[in-house]
Amino acid sequence: MNMTELARRAKEASIKLAAADTALKNKALAQIAWSLEQHQEEIIKANREDLARSEQEHLAAPLLKRLKFDEAKIQDVVDGIHSLIELEDPVGKTMLATELDDGLELYRVTCPIGVIGVIFESRPDALVQISTLGLKSGNSVLLKGGSEARETNRVLADLVAGASVEAGMPDHWLALLETRADVNEMLKMDRDIDLIIPRGSNDFVRYIMDHSRIPVMGHADGICHCYVDQAADIDMAVQVVTDSKTQYVAVCNATETLLVHEQIAPAFLPVLQQALTNKNVELCGCPKTRAIIPVAPATEEDWRTEYLDYKLSIKVAADLDEAIEHINTYGSGHTDSIITGDKQAAARFMDYVDSGNVLWNCSTRFSDGFRYGFGAEVGISTAKIHSRGPVGLEGLLIYKYKLLGNGHIVADYSNRVRNFKHQKLNQACPI
């Protein structure tokens, strides 16, 4: 089936999916979870083929970590699906209700976007998360994963689509794209595809934006920061920074640059270096950092680099404002955390740092749809559009206005026969 036909059928399916009730969607999600558990061996076998081929092709170590999809990760995505089932259905919720006049009522009601094309990296778990979020929010999805995960993605897409259709979902609500040519064709289909979500580098996201008239929700680099303020508790700061960097290095919410107030740096940095050395983290730093601990010099490029590996760049800042300026200059608007006992400093940091996620005294690894209670995430949006930060169910919705009348005509209001009341209503849309 060619790309044009895939997109057309996904569009047709999206109309039916948008009208699916909560019970049917949850039944399909439960069927998907069951199917993934029943076919673990098939999934893992396919993943081993991908890993073996990728190792022969010398795929970078961080990408190999993302690619691995074992029993534990399968259980993680199954748990995520069960969490998604427990969440309230986001479709059909009344956001605004206004009585324009007697018998003339206006409602703003949530609805699915329609057909969403998602281009994602080598993590097979992303395919499951994206597709199940799409189903729960009533959207058709066209998925393009990394070629390194092609065997795993094929199995997963077949299982998700098959289980959901068996449960009553429309055919063709999900399709897997496999070539770059498919992506280029998809970018031209603004009549059938309503939103593109690219997950990758800033250059990649910019390429997608430059080559499509379809709206784009960018998921770009994760150049995340921790800032250790002068009022930080050193033990807490070591614990938070270590977790932010090493809990899982090959992800977009891992910390890549550490900023440290110059007054606490002499006491803090040697303790941190010991903790990170125990985790095999390579350090580089600015001249002020290197005057305190022996590390390699950091270059201008380091401040702009998403390592996705056991490496951390360190800068000693004169004060909070310098740290904020550094983050806003070099960061990607993803996730940044301050460690401090000073509430006013934390408030200033959180107000002035221009990121989708700003944290106080906690690891950057918390910026995640599952950990936020969203069930899962399609990605983490660094764009300044309707959805920012982890994009869960609500980020995959728009709304429509429903106006309920009883023979009302505009002429009566233009001729002053009737007047608008515009009174707020505290009720859900009745239809």
C-alpha positions as CSV (number, residue, x, y, z in Angstrom):
1,M,0.0,0.0,0.0
2,N,1.5,3.3,-1.0
3,M,1.8,6.4,1.3
4,T,-1.2,8.2,-0.3
5,E,-3.4,5.2,0.4
6,L,-2.1,4.8,4.0
7,A,-2.8,8.4,4.8
8,R,-6.3,8.3,3.2
9,R,-7.3,5.2,5.2
10,A,-5.8,6.6,8.4
11,K,-8.0,9.7,7.9
12,E,-11.1,7.6,7.4
13,A,-10.3,5.6,10.5
14,S,-9.7,8.8,12.5
15,I,-13.4,9.8,12.0
16,K,-14.6,6.5,13.5
17,L,-12.0,6.5,16.2
18,A,-12.9,10.0,17.3
19,A,-16.4,8.7,18.1
20,A,-15.3,5.6,19.9
21,D,-16.6,5.4,23.5
22,T,-14.4,5.0,26.6
23,A,-15.3,1.4,27.2
24,L,-14.3,0.4,23.7
25,K,-11.0,2.2,23.8
26,N,-10.1,0.7,27.2
27,K,-11.0,-2.7,25.9
28,A,-8.7,-2.3,23.0
29,L,-5.9,-1.1,25.3
30,A,-6.3,-4.1,27.6
31,Q,-6.2,-6.4,24.5
32,I,-3.0,-4.7,23.4
33,A,-1.4,-5.2,26.8
34,W,-2.4,-8.9,26.8
35,S,-1.1,-9.4,23.3
36,L,2.3,-7.9,24.2
37,E,2.7,-10.2,27.2
38,Q,1.6,-13.2,25.2
39,H,4.2,-12.5,22.4
40,Q,7.2,-11.6,24.5
41,E,9.4,-14.2,22.9
42,E,8.6,-13.0,19.4
43,I,9.3,-9.4,20.4
44,I,12.6,-10.2,22.1
45,K,13.7,-12.4,19.2
46,A,13.1,-9.5,16.7
47,N,14.9,-7.1,19.0
48,R,17.9,-9.4,19.3
49,E,18.1,-9.3,15.5
50,D,18.1,-5.5,15.5
51,L,20.7,-5.4,18.2
52,A,23.0,-7.8,16.4
53,R,22.7,-6.0,13.1
54,S,23.2,-2.6,14.8
55,E,26.3,-3.7,16.6
56,Q,27.8,-4.9,13.3
57,E,26.9,-1.5,11.8
58,H,28.7,0.2,14.8
59,L,25.7,2.0,16.1
60,A,26.6,4.4,18.9
61,A,26.5,3.0,22.4
62,P,23.7,5.4,23.6
63,L,21.5,4.3,20.7
64,L,22.1,0.7,21.4
65,K,20.9,1.2,25.0
66,R,17.8,2.8,23.7
67,L,17.3,0.0,21.2
68,K,17.3,-2.8,23.7
69,F,13.8,-4.1,24.4
70,D,13.9,-6.9,26.9
71,E,11.3,-8.5,29.3
72,A,11.7,-5.6,31.8
73,K,11.0,-3.0,29.2
74,I,8.0,-4.9,27.8
75,Q,6.6,-5.0,31.3
76,D,7.2,-1.3,31.7
77,V,5.1,-0.5,28.5
78,V,2.4,-3.0,29.7
79,D,2.3,-1.2,33.0
80,G,2.0,2.1,31.2
81,I,-0.9,0.8,29.2
82,H,-2.7,-0.3,32.3
83,S,-2.1,3.2,33.8
84,L,-3.5,4.7,30.6
85,I,-6.7,2.6,31.0
86,E,-7.2,4.1,34.5
87,L,-7.0,7.6,33.2
88,E,-10.1,9.6,32.5
89,D,-11.1,9.7,28.8
90,P,-10.0,13.2,27.7
91,V,-12.4,13.4,24.7
92,G,-15.7,15.2,25.0
93,K,-14.8,17.3,28.1
94,T,-16.4,20.7,28.4
95,M,-13.8,23.4,28.6
96,L,-16.2,26.4,28.5
97,A,-19.9,26.9,28.7
98,T,-21.7,30.3,28.0
99,E,-25.3,31.2,27.7
100,L,-25.4,33.6,24.8
101,D,-29.1,34.2,25.2
102,D,-32.2,32.3,26.4
103,G,-32.0,28.9,24.7
104,L,-28.7,29.7,22.9
105,E,-25.8,28.0,24.6
106,L,-22.2,27.8,23.5
107,Y,-19.8,25.0,24.6
108,R,-16.1,24.4,23.9
109,V,-15.5,20.6,23.9
110,T,-12.3,18.6,23.6
111,C,-11.8,16.4,20.5
112,P,-9.0,14.5,18.8
113,I,-6.6,16.2,16.4
114,G,-7.2,13.5,13.7
115,V,-4.2,11.9,12.0
116,I,-0.8,12.4,13.7
117,G,2.5,11.4,12.0
118,V,5.3,10.7,14.6
119,I,8.9,10.2,13.6
120,F,10.9,8.8,16.5
121,E,14.3,7.4,17.4
122,S,15.5,3.9,18.1
123,R,13.4,3.2,21.3
124,P,10.8,0.5,20.5
125,D,8.9,1.4,23.7
126,A,8.2,4.7,22.0
127,L,6.1,2.9,19.4
128,V,3.9,1.4,22.0
129,Q,3.5,4.6,24.0
130,I,2.7,6.7,21.0
131,S,0.2,4.3,19.5
132,T,-1.7,3.7,22.8
133,L,-1.8,7.4,23.6
134,G,-3.2,7.9,20.1
135,L,-5.9,5.3,20.6
136,K,-7.0,6.6,24.0
137,S,-7.1,10.2,22.7
138,G,-9.0,9.1,19.5
139,N,-6.3,9.8,17.0
140,S,-5.0,7.8,14.1
141,V,-1.2,7.5,14.0
142,L,1.4,7.1,11.3
143,L,4.7,5.9,12.8
144,K,8.2,6.1,11.5
145,G,10.8,4.6,13.8
146,G,14.6,4.4,13.4
147,S,15.7,1.8,10.8
148,E,17.9,0.2,13.5
149,A,14.7,-1.0,15.2
150,R,12.9,-2.1,12.1
151,E,12.3,-5.8,13.1
152,T,11.1,-4.9,16.6
153,N,8.9,-2.2,15.3
154,R,7.3,-4.4,12.7
155,V,6.3,-7.0,15.3
156,L,5.1,-4.3,17.8
157,A,3.0,-2.5,15.2
158,D,1.4,-5.7,14.0
159,L,0.6,-6.7,17.6
160,V,-0.9,-3.3,18.5
161,A,-2.9,-3.0,15.3
162,G,-4.1,-6.6,15.4
163,A,-5.1,-6.6,19.0
164,S,-6.9,-3.2,18.8
165,V,-8.9,-4.2,15.6
166,E,-9.8,-7.5,17.2
167,A,-11.3,-5.4,20.1
168,G,-13.4,-3.3,17.8
169,M,-11.1,-0.4,16.7
170,P,-11.4,0.6,13.0
171,D,-8.9,-0.9,10.5
172,H,-5.9,1.2,9.4
173,W,-6.0,3.6,12.4
174,L,-2.2,2.7,12.8
175,A,0.4,2.3,10.1
176,L,4.1,1.8,10.2
177,L,6.4,3.7,7.7
178,E,9.8,2.2,7.0
179,T,11.7,4.4,4.6
180,R,12.8,8.0,4.3
181,A,10.9,8.2,1.1
182,D,7.7,7.5,3.1
183,V,8.5,10.3,5.4
184,N,9.1,12.8,2.6
185,E,5.8,11.7,1.1
186,M,4.0,12.1,4.4
187,L,5.3,15.7,4.7
188,K,3.3,16.6,1.6
189,M,0.0,15.2,2.8
190,D,-1.5,18.2,4.5
191,R,-5.0,17.3,3.5
192,D,-5.0,13.9,5.3
193,I,-2.4,14.4,8.1
194,D,-3.1,17.0,10.8
195,L,0.0,17.1,12.9
196,I,3.7,16.0,12.7
197,I,5.7,15.2,15.8
198,P,9.4,14.7,15.0
199,R,11.6,13.5,17.9
200,G,15.3,14.2,17.2
201,S,17.9,16.9,16.9
202,N,17.2,20.6,16.4
203,D,18.4,20.3,12.8
204,F,16.1,17.4,12.2
205,V,13.1,19.2,13.6
206,R,13.9,22.3,11.5
207,Y,14.2,20.1,8.4
208,I,10.7,18.8,9.0
209,M,9.3,22.3,9.6
210,D,11.0,23.6,6.4
211,H,9.6,20.8,4.2
212,S,6.0,20.6,5.2
213,R,2.9,22.7,5.5
214,I,1.5,20.4,8.2
215,P,1.7,21.8,11.7
216,V,4.8,20.5,13.6
217,M,5.2,19.9,17.3
218,G,8.9,19.7,17.8
219,H,10.7,17.4,20.2
220,A,14.3,18.5,19.9
221,D,17.5,18.1,21.9
222,G,17.5,17.5,25.6
223,I,20.3,19.9,26.7
224,C,19.3,19.8,30.4
225,H,20.9,21.5,33.3
226,C,21.2,21.3,37.1
227,Y,22.2,24.4,39.0
228,V,23.6,24.0,42.5
229,D,22.9,27.3,44.3
230,Q,25.0,28.7,47.1
231,A,22.2,27.8,49.6
232,A,22.1,24.1,48.5
233,D,22.5,21.2,50.9
234,I,25.7,19.5,49.5
235,D,24.5,15.9,50.2
236,M,21.2,16.6,48.5
237,A,22.9,18.3,45.6
238,V,25.3,15.3,45.0
239,Q,22.4,12.9,45.1
240,V,20.2,14.9,42.7
241,V,23.0,15.7,40.2
242,T,24.2,12.1,40.2
243,D,20.7,10.8,39.6
244,S,20.1,13.4,36.9
245,K,23.2,12.4,35.1
246,T,23.5,8.6,35.6
247,Q,20.1,7.1,36.4
248,Y,19.8,6.5,32.6
249,V,22.2,8.5,30.4
250,A,20.8,7.8,27.0
251,V,17.6,9.8,27.3
252,C,16.6,13.4,26.6
253,N,16.0,14.4,30.2
254,A,19.4,13.4,31.5
255,T,21.5,16.3,32.7
256,E,24.3,17.3,30.3
257,T,25.6,20.5,32.0
258,L,26.1,21.3,35.6
259,L,26.2,24.9,36.9
260,V,27.6,25.6,40.4
261,H,27.5,28.9,42.4
262,E,31.1,30.0,43.0
263,Q,30.6,30.2,46.7
264,I,29.7,26.6,47.1
265,A,31.9,25.2,44.3
266,P,35.1,24.6,46.4
267,A,33.2,22.4,48.9
268,F,30.8,20.8,46.5
269,L,32.8,19.9,43.4
270,P,35.3,17.5,45.0
271,V,32.5,15.5,46.7
272,L,30.6,15.4,43.4
273,Q,33.6,14.3,41.5
274,Q,34.1,11.3,43.8
275,A,30.5,10.3,43.4
276,L,30.5,10.6,39.6
277,T,33.9,8.9,39.3
278,N,32.3,5.9,41.0
279,K,29.7,6.0,38.2
280,N,32.4,6.3,35.5
281,V,31.4,9.7,34.4
282,E,33.9,11.8,32.4
283,L,34.0,15.4,33.5
284,C,35.1,18.6,31.7
285,G,34.9,22.1,33.0
286,C,35.4,25.8,32.7
287,P,38.7,27.4,34.0
288,K,37.1,28.1,37.4
289,T,36.1,24.4,37.7
290,R,39.5,23.2,36.7
291,A,41.0,25.4,39.4
292,I,39.1,23.3,42.0
293,I,39.1,19.8,40.6
294,P,41.3,18.2,37.9
295,V,39.1,17.7,34.8
296,A,39.5,18.2,31.0
297,P,38.8,21.7,29.6
298,A,35.2,22.4,28.4
299,T,34.8,24.1,25.1
300,E,32.0,26.3,23.7
301,E,30.7,23.2,21.9
302,D,30.3,21.3,25.2
303,W,27.7,23.8,26.4
304,R,25.7,23.0,23.2
305,T,26.1,19.2,23.3
306,E,23.6,16.5,24.2
307,Y,26.0,13.7,25.2
308,L,23.5,10.9,25.9
309,D,26.5,9.2,27.6
310,Y,28.6,9.2,30.7
311,K,30.0,12.7,30.3
312,L,29.1,16.0,32.1
313,S,30.3,19.5,31.5
314,I,30.6,21.9,34.5
315,K,30.6,25.7,34.7
316,V,31.1,27.7,37.9
317,A,28.7,30.7,37.8
318,A,29.2,34.0,39.7
319,D,25.6,34.1,40.8
320,L,22.0,32.8,40.0
321,D,21.5,35.3,37.2
322,E,24.6,34.1,35.3
323,A,23.4,30.5,35.6
324,I,20.0,31.5,34.3
325,E,21.6,33.4,31.4
326,H,23.7,30.4,30.5
327,I,20.7,28.0,30.5
328,N,18.7,30.4,28.3
329,T,21.6,30.8,25.9
330,Y,22.7,27.1,25.6
331,G,19.7,25.1,26.7
332,S,17.1,23.5,24.5
333,G,14.0,24.5,26.6
334,H,13.6,20.9,27.8
335,T,14.3,20.5,31.5
336,D,16.3,22.4,34.1
337,S,16.6,22.0,37.9
338,I,17.8,24.2,40.7
339,I,19.1,22.7,44.0
340,T,18.8,25.2,46.8
341,G,17.4,25.8,50.3
342,D,16.5,29.4,49.3
343,K,12.9,29.6,48.2
344,Q,13.3,33.0,46.6
345,A,16.2,31.8,44.5
346,A,14.1,28.8,43.4
347,A,11.2,31.0,42.5
348,R,13.4,33.3,40.5
349,F,15.0,30.4,38.7
350,M,11.6,28.8,37.9
351,D,10.2,32.2,36.6
352,Y,13.2,33.2,34.5
353,V,14.4,29.9,33.0
354,D,12.7,29.5,29.6
355,S,12.1,25.8,29.6
356,G,9.1,23.5,29.4
357,N,10.0,21.8,32.7
358,V,11.6,23.7,35.6
359,L,12.3,21.8,38.8
360,W,13.3,22.5,42.4
361,N,15.4,20.1,44.5
362,C,14.7,17.1,42.3
363,S,16.3,15.2,39.4
364,T,15.8,16.2,35.8
365,R,14.8,12.6,35.1
366,F,11.4,13.3,36.6
367,S,10.3,15.2,33.5
368,D,8.5,12.3,31.9
369,G,4.9,11.7,31.0
370,F,4.6,8.4,33.0
371,R,6.2,10.0,36.1
372,Y,3.9,13.0,35.8
373,G,0.9,10.7,35.8
374,F,0.0,11.2,32.1
375,G,0.1,7.4,31.5
376,A,2.9,7.8,28.9
377,E,4.1,10.4,26.5
378,V,4.3,10.9,22.7
379,G,7.4,13.1,23.4
380,I,8.5,16.2,25.2
381,S,7.6,19.3,23.3
382,T,10.2,22.1,23.4
383,A,8.0,24.2,21.1
384,K,5.8,27.1,22.4
385,I,2.5,25.8,21.2
386,H,-0.6,24.4,22.7
387,S,1.3,21.6,24.4
388,R,4.7,22.0,26.1
389,G,6.8,19.6,28.1
390,P,5.7,15.9,28.3
391,V,2.9,15.4,25.7
392,G,0.4,13.1,27.1
393,L,-3.3,12.7,26.3
394,E,-4.2,16.3,26.6
395,G,-1.5,17.3,24.2
396,L,-3.1,15.2,21.5
397,L,-6.4,17.1,21.7
398,I,-7.8,20.2,20.3
399,Y,-11.4,21.4,20.7
400,K,-14.5,22.4,18.8
401,Y,-17.3,24.8,19.6
402,K,-20.8,23.5,19.9
403,L,-23.6,26.0,19.7
404,L,-27.1,24.8,20.7
405,G,-30.0,27.0,19.7
406,N,-33.8,26.9,19.0
407,G,-34.3,28.8,15.7
408,H,-32.1,31.7,16.7
409,I,-31.0,34.1,13.9
410,V,-28.4,36.8,13.8
411,A,-30.8,39.4,12.3
412,D,-32.6,39.6,15.7
413,Y,-29.4,40.7,17.4
414,S,-28.4,43.1,14.6
415,N,-31.8,44.8,14.7
416,R,-31.7,45.0,18.5
417,V,-34.8,42.8,18.8
418,R,-32.8,40.5,21.1
419,N,-29.6,41.2,23.2
420,F,-26.8,38.9,24.1
421,K,-26.5,37.8,27.8
422,H,-23.0,36.2,27.7
423,Q,-23.4,34.5,31.1
424,K,-21.1,31.7,32.2
425,L,-22.7,28.3,32.7
426,N,-21.5,25.7,35.1
427,Q,-22.5,22.6,33.2
428,A,-21.3,20.1,30.6
429,C,-22.4,20.1,27.1
430,P,-25.6,18.0,26.9
431,I,-24.8,16.5,23.5
